[in-house]
Amino acid sequence: MNILQVNTSARTATADAGSLSSRLAAEVVERVLAAHPGASLTVRDLARQPHPVLDEAALQALFTPAEQRSPEAAARVAQDDALIAEIQAADVVVIGSPMFNFGVTAQLKNWIDAIAKVRVTFQYTATGPEGLLKGKKVYVVATRGGIHRELPSDTQVPYLRQVLGFLGMTDVEVIYAEAQGMGPEASERGIAEARAQIDALFGEPATA
């Protein structure tokens, strides 16, 4: 089994500080590894290693035939190809996704723009679009300052379900850690609720 952890916060994380979404994503990964001890893990941390935006130069590089690309254009395409190779190889994908201004972070959007490539990770057919990243289990850790779950203010999770499904990843579990900007007690409850969701998915953690 291959596990891909994608940290999409603008902040890095340590064991007990920094990005909450990345820390909770790491806890999910620990539970997957406990269930599959021989699994391999790749961590793509977009705070430590930001991916470039899809700008005009990148589009030009992508739409230029490979044999005609300049060295700079080839290098830019290779950056996207590296992310595509990671997601293609993954059996389990764990995404740490904080809500920024009701949606996903720029870091996560850049990652999505990189992996969404026609005829590689999706294609158009006579009967409509077909996602090519099939057979993967996805866990999304959605952290928020307020409470938005299943409310109109949540454009983050519907967007992620839409775009991941478009790419063929339809088996998506969302773990919510809400109320992180509503004071210490509310924050602790939100984290406890997220961990309870993790326990419900994987069972109680083993004790020494």
C-alpha positions as a LaTeX table, in Angstrom:
\begin{tabular}{lrrr}
\hline
Residue & $x$ (\AA) & $y$ (\AA) & $z$ (\AA) \\
\hline
Met1 & 0.00 & 0.00 & 0.00 \\
Asn2 & 1.16 & 3.52 & $-0.83$ \\
Ile3 & $-0.02$ & 6.42 & 1.33 \\
Leu4 & 0.20 & 10.03 & 0.19 \\
Gln5 & $-0.19$ & 12.77 & 2.81 \\
Val6 & $-0.77$ & 16.25 & 1.37 \\
Asn7 & $-0.43$ & 19.15 & 3.79 \\
Thr8 & $-2.04$ & 22.22 & 2.27 \\
Ser9 & $-1.81$ & 24.82 & 5.02 \\
Ala10 & 0.32 & 27.92 & 4.57 \\
Arg11 & 1.85 & 26.99 & 7.93 \\
Thr12 & 4.21 & 24.15 & 8.73 \\
Ala13 & 3.59 & 21.85 & 11.68 \\
Thr14 & 5.53 & 20.25 & 14.49 \\
Ala15 & 4.30 & 17.48 & 16.76 \\
Asp16 & 2.34 & 19.89 & 18.97 \\
Ala17 & 2.25 & 23.26 & 17.20 \\
Gly18 & 1.68 & 24.93 & 13.85 \\
Ser19 & $-0.82$ & 23.72 & 11.30 \\
Leu20 & $-3.66$ & 21.79 & 12.96 \\
Ser21 & $-4.83$ & 20.29 & 9.68 \\
Ser22 & $-1.34$ & 18.88 & 9.04 \\
Arg23 & $-1.09$ & 17.49 & 12.57 \\
Leu24 & $-4.49$ & 15.80 & 12.37 \\
Ala25 & $-3.66$ & 14.48 & 8.89 \\
Ala26 & $-0.54$ & 12.91 & 10.40 \\
Glu27 & $-2.72$ & 11.26 & 13.06 \\
Val28 & $-4.89$ & 9.76 & 10.32 \\
Val29 & $-1.77$ & 8.51 & 8.56 \\
Glu30 & $-0.57$ & 6.89 & 11.81 \\
Arg31 & $-3.83$ & 4.97 & 12.03 \\
Val32 & $-3.59$ & 3.83 & 8.41 \\
Leu33 & 0.01 & 2.72 & 8.98 \\
Ala34 & $-1.04$ & 0.84 & 12.12 \\
Ala35 & $-3.56$ & $-1.09$ & 10.06 \\
His36 & $-1.05$ & $-1.65$ & 7.21 \\
Pro37 & 2.43 & $-1.89$ & 8.78 \\
Gly38 & 4.18 & $-2.52$ & 5.48 \\
Ala39 & 2.78 & 0.55 & 3.77 \\
Ser40 & 5.01 & 3.25 & 2.33 \\
Leu41 & 4.41 & 6.94 & 3.02 \\
Thr42 & 5.06 & 10.02 & 0.91 \\
Val43 & 4.47 & 13.43 & 2.51 \\
Arg44 & 3.93 & 16.41 & 0.23 \\
Asp45 & 4.08 & 19.50 & 2.46 \\
Leu46 & 3.05 & 22.52 & 0.42 \\
Ala47 & 4.12 & 24.96 & 3.14 \\
Arg48 & 7.70 & 23.67 & 3.08 \\
Gln49 & 7.70 & 23.07 & $-0.68$ \\
Pro50 & 5.15 & 25.40 & $-2.34$ \\
His51 & 3.97 & 24.47 & $-5.80$ \\
Pro52 & 3.90 & 27.28 & $-8.37$ \\
Val53 & 0.67 & 28.82 & $-9.54$ \\
Leu54 & $-0.81$ & 27.90 & $-12.91$ \\
Asp55 & 0.10 & 31.12 & $-14.71$ \\
Glu56 & 0.48 & 32.04 & $-18.39$ \\
Ala57 & 4.01 & 30.67 & $-18.62$ \\
Ala58 & 2.93 & 27.36 & $-17.10$ \\
Leu59 & $-0.03$ & 27.07 & $-19.47$ \\
Gln60 & 2.20 & 27.78 & $-22.44$ \\
Ala61 & 4.62 & 25.09 & $-21.27$ \\
Leu62 & 1.84 & 22.55 & $-20.78$ \\
Phe63 & 0.36 & 23.15 & $-24.24$ \\
Thr64 & 3.71 & 23.04 & $-26.03$ \\
Pro65 & 4.67 & 19.61 & $-27.42$ \\
Ala66 & 7.36 & 18.01 & $-25.26$ \\
Glu67 & 9.97 & 18.01 & $-28.00$ \\
Gln68 & 9.49 & 21.76 & $-28.54$ \\
Arg69 & 9.71 & 22.90 & $-24.92$ \\
Ser70 & 12.53 & 25.07 & $-23.72$ \\
Pro71 & 14.54 & 23.78 & $-20.74$ \\
Glu72 & 12.59 & 26.18 & $-18.51$ \\
Ala73 & 9.26 & 24.98 & $-19.87$ \\
Ala74 & 10.26 & 21.34 & $-19.50$ \\
Ala75 & 11.28 & 21.96 & $-15.89$ \\
Arg76 & 7.91 & 23.60 & $-15.15$ \\
Val77 & 5.97 & 20.66 & $-16.63$ \\
Ala78 & 8.16 & 18.25 & $-14.68$ \\
Gln79 & 7.03 & 19.89 & $-11.44$ \\
Asp80 & 3.40 & 19.04 & $-12.23$ \\
Asp81 & 4.35 & 15.57 & $-13.44$ \\
Ala82 & 6.00 & 14.81 & $-10.09$ \\
Leu83 & 2.74 & 15.54 & $-8.25$ \\
Ile84 & 0.77 & 13.49 & $-10.76$ \\
Ala85 & 3.10 & 10.53 & $-10.27$ \\
Glu86 & 2.58 & 10.73 & $-6.50$ \\
Ile87 & $-1.21$ & 10.71 & $-6.72$ \\
Gln88 & $-1.23$ & 7.96 & $-9.36$ \\
Ala89 & 0.89 & 5.73 & $-7.14$ \\
Ala90 & $-1.18$ & 6.33 & $-4.00$ \\
Asp91 & $-3.73$ & 3.86 & $-2.69$ \\
Val92 & $-4.67$ & 6.09 & 0.25 \\
Val93 & $-4.61$ & 9.90 & 0.14 \\
Val94 & $-4.79$ & 12.01 & 3.31 \\
Ile95 & $-5.34$ & 15.73 & 2.74 \\
Gly96 & $-5.00$ & 18.31 & 5.50 \\
Ser97 & $-7.25$ & 21.16 & 4.37 \\
Pro98 & $-7.78$ & 24.31 & 6.44 \\
Met99 & $-10.60$ & 26.60 & 5.39 \\
Phe100 & $-9.41$ & 29.99 & 4.19 \\
Asn101 & $-12.14$ & 32.55 & 3.51 \\
Phe102 & $-14.81$ & 29.83 & 3.12 \\
Gly103 & $-12.79$ & 27.83 & 0.59 \\
Val104 & $-9.53$ & 25.93 & 0.13 \\
Thr105 & $-6.06$ & 27.40 & 0.48 \\
Ala106 & $-4.05$ & 28.69 & $-2.46$ \\
Gln107 & $-1.61$ & 25.86 & $-1.74$ \\
Leu108 & $-4.32$ & 23.24 & $-2.20$ \\
Lys109 & $-5.69$ & 24.92 & $-5.32$ \\
Asn110 & $-2.23$ & 24.93 & $-6.89$ \\
Trp111 & $-1.89$ & 21.21 & $-6.12$ \\
Ile112 & $-5.28$ & 20.46 & $-7.67$ \\
Asp113 & $-4.44$ & 22.51 & $-10.75$ \\
Ala114 & $-1.23$ & 20.50 & $-11.09$ \\
Ile115 & $-2.78$ & 17.03 & $-10.82$ \\
Ala116 & $-5.87$ & 17.74 & $-12.96$ \\
Lys117 & $-4.50$ & 16.98 & $-16.43$ \\
Val118 & $-6.65$ & 15.94 & $-19.35$ \\
Arg119 & $-5.94$ & 12.49 & $-20.80$ \\
Val120 & $-3.75$ & 11.76 & $-17.76$ \\
Thr121 & $-5.92$ & 12.04 & $-14.64$ \\
Phe122 & $-9.25$ & 12.62 & $-16.42$ \\
Gln123 & $-10.63$ & 12.39 & $-19.92$ \\
Tyr124 & $-13.69$ & 13.39 & $-21.89$ \\
Thr125 & $-15.65$ & 10.58 & $-23.50$ \\
Ala126 & $-18.77$ & 10.32 & $-25.63$ \\
Thr127 & $-20.78$ & 9.85 & $-22.46$ \\
Gly128 & $-19.11$ & 12.62 & $-20.45$ \\
Pro129 & $-16.00$ & 13.13 & $-18.32$ \\
Glu130 & $-14.25$ & 10.16 & $-16.74$ \\
Gly131 & $-11.87$ & 10.37 & $-13.81$ \\
Leu132 & $-8.76$ & 8.23 & $-14.16$ \\
Leu133 & $-7.60$ & 8.26 & $-10.53$ \\
Lys134 & $-9.88$ & 5.45 & $-9.47$ \\
Gly135 & $-9.74$ & 2.96 & $-6.62$ \\
Lys136 & $-8.26$ & 5.30 & $-4.00$ \\
Lys137 & $-9.40$ & 5.97 & $-0.46$ \\
Val138 & $-9.28$ & 9.65 & 0.46 \\
Tyr139 & $-9.40$ & 11.22 & 3.91 \\
Val140 & $-9.83$ & 14.99 & 4.12 \\
Val141 & $-9.14$ & 16.73 & 7.43 \\
Ala142 & $-11.13$ & 19.98 & 7.22 \\
Thr143 & $-10.21$ & 22.55 & 9.87 \\
Arg144 & $-12.17$ & 25.77 & 10.30 \\
Gly145 & $-12.19$ & 28.83 & 12.53 \\
Gly146 & $-16.00$ & 28.77 & 12.74 \\
Ile147 & $-18.76$ & 26.21 & 12.39 \\
His148 & $-19.73$ & 25.57 & 8.76 \\
Arg149 & $-20.42$ & 21.84 & 8.43 \\
Glu150 & $-23.36$ & 21.24 & 6.06 \\
Leu151 & $-24.16$ & 24.96 & 5.98 \\
Pro152 & $-24.26$ & 27.27 & 2.92 \\
Ser153 & $-21.07$ & 28.93 & 4.17 \\
Asp154 & $-19.12$ & 25.72 & 3.50 \\
Thr155 & $-17.82$ & 25.88 & $-0.05$ \\
Gln156 & $-14.64$ & 23.99 & 0.91 \\
Val157 & $-15.93$ & 20.42 & 1.27 \\
Pro158 & $-18.44$ & 20.51 & $-1.64$ \\
Tyr159 & $-15.68$ & 21.80 & $-3.91$ \\
Leu160 & $-13.27$ & 19.08 & $-2.80$ \\
Arg161 & $-15.86$ & 16.34 & $-3.27$ \\
Gln162 & $-16.64$ & 17.72 & $-6.73$ \\
Val163 & $-13.07$ & 18.01 & $-7.99$ \\
Leu164 & $-11.82$ & 14.78 & $-6.41$ \\
Gly165 & $-14.82$ & 12.93 & $-7.82$ \\
Phe166 & $-14.18$ & 14.46 & $-11.23$ \\
Leu167 & $-10.70$ & 12.93 & $-11.10$ \\
Gly168 & $-12.12$ & 9.52 & $-10.13$ \\
Met169 & $-11.66$ & 9.70 & $-6.34$ \\
Thr170 & $-15.19$ & 9.15 & $-5.07$ \\
Asp171 & $-14.47$ & 7.28 & $-1.81$ \\
Val172 & $-13.91$ & 10.36 & 0.38 \\
Glu173 & $-14.20$ & 10.60 & 4.17 \\
Val174 & $-14.20$ & 14.09 & 5.70 \\
Ile175 & $-13.02$ & 14.65 & 9.27 \\
Tyr176 & $-14.07$ & 18.02 & 10.69 \\
Ala177 & $-12.21$ & 20.10 & 13.29 \\
Glu178 & $-14.35$ & 23.21 & 13.62 \\
Ala179 & $-14.61$ & 26.23 & 15.93 \\
Gln180 & $-10.87$ & 26.78 & 16.04 \\
Gly181 & $-11.27$ & 30.56 & 16.20 \\
Met182 & $-14.04$ & 30.56 & 18.80 \\
Gly183 & $-12.01$ & 30.39 & 21.99 \\
Pro184 & $-9.96$ & 27.71 & 23.78 \\
Glu185 & $-12.89$ & 25.59 & 25.01 \\
Ala186 & $-14.61$ & 25.52 & 21.62 \\
Ser187 & $-11.30$ & 24.77 & 19.93 \\
Glu188 & $-10.60$ & 21.85 & 22.25 \\
Arg189 & $-14.09$ & 20.47 & 21.63 \\
Gly190 & $-13.57$ & 20.75 & 17.89 \\
Ile191 & $-10.30$ & 18.84 & 18.07 \\
Ala192 & $-11.84$ & 16.21 & 20.35 \\
Glu193 & $-14.72$ & 15.77 & 17.91 \\
Ala194 & $-12.25$ & 15.32 & 15.04 \\
Arg195 & $-10.37$ & 12.67 & 16.99 \\
Ala196 & $-13.64$ & 10.95 & 17.82 \\
Gln197 & $-14.38$ & 10.81 & 14.09 \\
Ile198 & $-10.95$ & 9.27 & 13.52 \\
Asp199 & $-11.66$ & 6.67 & 16.21 \\
Ala200 & $-15.02$ & 5.90 & 14.59 \\
Leu201 & $-13.27$ & 5.28 & 11.27 \\
Phe202 & $-10.34$ & 3.23 & 12.56 \\
Gly203 & $-11.37$ & 2.00 & 16.01 \\
Glu204 & $-9.85$ & 2.99 & 19.32 \\
Pro205 & $-6.05$ & 3.46 & 19.15 \\
Ala206 & $-3.93$ & 0.69 & 20.57 \\
Thr207 & $-2.45$ & 1.32 & 24.01 \\
Ala208 & 1.00 & 0.30 & 25.19 \\
\hline
\end{tabular}
